[in-house]
Amino acid sequence: MGFEYSKKVMDNFLKPQNMGKIKNPNGIAEIGSPACGDIMHMEIKVKNNILKDIKFKTFGCAAAIASTSIITQMVKGKSLEYAEKLTMKHVAEELKGLPKIKMHCSTMGIQTLKKAIKNYKINARLIKKPTDWCPKENNNEQDHNGETY
């Protein structure tokens, strides 16, 4: 089964931006989906409420890699508040569309970003660590728009 990907999806799949690791990140997250086999790992460096650096490693399909790449580009240099309001719709629009069956890839990228921000806030003692907190598992949280991811 083939998918029609936009040029922007293919560019971000073939030449992903911000891939790699950050030395001494102050926020990390990893999300995996047993349903599709994608795994996303993200590291952030925050200073003065700004995402100064963001890197990722994604094991998955073209849509998963492209989504994570574009997310890092959309939030790098922006405030945490801006990043926390990002939705899968924003990501799909920035990528000039994703096949409906691949929209979950943008959702996973958003979930990983928000979990990395939450990890940063816990590490910086800006929020209390939940008793069931783990930055490397999918615990089916909800974003600010009520979407489950």
C-alpha positions as CSV (number, residue, x, y, z in Angstrom):
1,M,0.0,0.0,0.0
2,G,1.6,3.3,-1.1
3,F,1.0,6.7,0.4
4,E,1.1,10.1,-1.3
5,Y,3.4,12.2,0.8
6,S,3.9,15.9,0.2
7,K,7.3,17.3,-0.8
8,K,7.8,18.7,2.7
9,V,7.2,15.3,4.3
10,M,9.7,13.7,1.9
11,D,12.3,16.5,2.5
12,N,11.9,16.1,6.3
13,F,12.1,12.3,6.0
14,L,15.2,12.2,3.7
15,K,17.0,15.2,5.4
16,P,15.6,15.4,8.9
17,Q,16.6,18.5,10.9
18,N,17.7,18.5,14.6
19,M,18.4,14.7,14.7
20,G,20.8,13.6,17.4
21,K,21.5,14.1,21.0
22,I,22.0,17.1,23.3
23,K,24.9,17.2,25.8
24,N,23.3,17.5,29.2
25,P,19.6,17.9,28.2
26,N,17.3,19.2,31.0
27,G,14.3,17.4,29.6
28,I,13.9,14.0,27.9
29,A,11.1,11.7,26.7
30,E,10.6,8.6,24.8
31,I,7.3,7.3,23.4
32,G,6.7,4.0,21.6
33,S,3.6,2.7,19.9
34,P,3.2,-1.1,19.8
35,A,0.4,-0.6,17.2
36,C,2.8,0.8,14.5
37,G,6.3,0.1,15.9
38,D,7.4,3.8,15.9
39,I,9.6,4.9,18.8
40,M,10.4,8.6,19.3
41,H,13.1,9.9,21.7
42,M,13.4,13.6,22.3
43,E,15.8,15.8,24.3
44,I,15.4,19.5,25.1
45,K,17.5,22.2,26.5
46,V,15.5,25.0,28.1
47,K,16.8,28.4,29.3
48,N,14.6,31.3,30.5
49,N,11.5,29.4,29.4
50,I,12.8,29.1,25.8
51,L,13.5,25.9,24.0
52,K,17.2,26.7,23.2
53,D,17.9,23.3,21.7
54,I,15.9,20.2,20.7
55,K,17.1,17.0,19.2
56,F,15.4,13.7,18.4
57,K,15.9,10.2,17.3
58,T,12.9,8.4,15.7
59,F,12.7,4.8,14.6
60,G,9.7,4.5,12.3
61,C,8.1,5.3,9.1
62,A,8.6,8.4,6.8
63,A,5.6,10.2,8.5
64,A,7.0,9.6,12.0
65,I,10.5,10.9,11.1
66,A,9.1,13.8,9.1
67,S,6.7,14.8,11.9
68,T,9.3,14.7,14.6
69,S,11.7,16.7,12.4
70,I,9.2,19.4,11.6
71,I,8.1,19.6,15.3
72,T,11.6,20.4,16.3
73,Q,11.8,23.1,13.7
74,M,8.5,24.6,14.7
75,V,9.4,24.9,18.4
76,K,13.2,25.6,18.5
77,G,13.7,29.1,19.9
78,K,10.1,29.4,21.0
79,S,8.6,29.5,24.5
80,L,7.4,26.5,26.4
81,E,3.9,27.9,26.3
82,Y,4.0,28.0,22.5
83,A,5.4,24.4,22.3
84,E,2.7,23.1,24.7
85,K,-0.1,24.5,22.5
86,L,1.2,22.7,19.4
87,T,-1.3,20.1,18.0
88,M,-1.2,17.4,15.4
89,K,-3.3,19.6,13.1
90,H,-0.5,22.3,13.3
91,V,2.1,19.6,12.4
92,A,0.1,18.2,9.5
93,E,-0.5,21.7,8.1
94,E,3.2,22.5,8.4
95,L,4.0,19.3,6.5
96,K,1.4,20.3,3.8
97,G,-0.7,17.3,4.7
98,L,-0.3,13.7,6.0
99,P,-2.4,10.7,4.9
100,K,-5.2,10.2,7.4
101,I,-3.8,6.8,8.4
102,K,-0.5,8.4,9.3
103,M,-1.9,11.3,11.5
104,H,-1.0,9.3,14.6
105,C,2.6,9.9,13.8
106,S,2.2,13.6,14.3
107,T,0.3,12.9,17.5
108,M,3.2,10.8,18.8
109,G,5.6,13.6,18.1
110,I,3.5,16.1,20.0
111,Q,3.2,13.6,22.8
112,T,6.9,13.2,23.0
113,L,7.5,16.9,23.0
114,K,5.0,17.6,25.7
115,K,6.4,14.7,27.8
116,A,10.0,16.2,27.4
117,I,8.7,19.6,28.6
118,K,7.0,17.9,31.5
119,N,10.2,16.1,32.4
120,Y,12.1,19.5,32.2
121,K,9.5,21.1,34.6
122,I,9.8,18.2,37.0
123,N,13.6,18.4,36.9
124,A,13.5,22.2,37.4
125,R,11.0,21.7,40.2
126,L,8.4,23.9,38.5
127,I,5.8,21.1,38.9
128,K,5.5,18.2,41.3
129,K,6.5,14.8,40.0
130,P,3.5,12.5,39.7
131,T,3.7,9.3,41.6
132,D,3.4,7.3,38.3
133,W,5.8,9.4,36.3
134,C,8.1,7.8,33.8
135,P,9.6,9.9,30.9
136,K,10.0,6.7,28.8
137,E,6.6,5.2,28.6
138,N,3.2,6.0,27.0
139,N,0.8,6.8,29.8
140,N,-2.1,8.1,27.6
141,E,-2.2,11.7,28.9
142,Q,-4.3,14.4,27.4
143,D,-3.1,17.6,25.8
144,H,-4.5,21.1,26.4
145,N,-7.2,20.6,23.7
146,G,-8.5,17.5,25.3
147,E,-7.0,15.2,22.7
148,T,-5.8,11.9,24.0
149,Y,-2.4,11.0,22.8
